[in-house]
Amino acid sequence: MTKTRPHLLLLPGLACDAEVWKHQARLLGEIATVQVIDYGASDSIEEMARVTLERSPQRFAVAGHSMGGRVATEIMRRAAQRIRGLALLDTAYKPLQPGEKGEAEKAERAGYVQIAQTEGMRAMARTWLQKMVHPSRLTDKALVESIVEMMGRKSPEIFTGQIKALLGRPDATPVLAAIRCPTLVLCGREDAWSVLDVHRDMAARIPGARLVVIEKCGHMATMERPEAVTAALAEWLKGLSD
């Protein structure tokens, strides 16, 4: 039996757009029908998932980067029967932690919002990426500028809404053990925000999941090491059944 060409949803992370998936969308378009999602002004993970499902075909594969990974797991919670395959990149699954840890995350994210609202999104992006890309890539002008320009296309209002969504994120722990479709978990080895140990944990919780670690790479794996990420996603896609 001939396998049907998969429809692939690509879900961007915080303040990102189709640029974050540029390499993957172009090359994976040779083996799948690719659709990059825009969440609009959604200010919760649940709303982002609802918007995505409204714009999706009946059956699809979904790959989410960072915040997009959280949206992907929420889609899995709501519509597992529609999903042919799942890829979770540089992301996590737990809700905001209680106590000092949670307060520290709130404060850090509030700092980024303050910069966005007072100095603009490009200034926020330049501060934000210091922690998000591999240290060796901070002098890569082309990479840095592509990230800054991408985030500069989002308004401070949209950014603030997405921060609200992340702080109010649902707990995806119960979703992971129930996943039954082919699943790829991918992470940059030096991701300082969504660390490798969390991805090892996710892969262990998802039956049959495959863990891929991208070397010399931080949080922005799809842009930092596009060829390696695209290759991993292509292998995952080719293994999907209808």
Summary of the structure (lengths in Angstrom):
residues: 242
radius of gyration: 16.7
end to end distance: 10.4
largest distance: 57.8
contacts: 834
relative contact order: 0.18
helix: 54%
strand: 14%
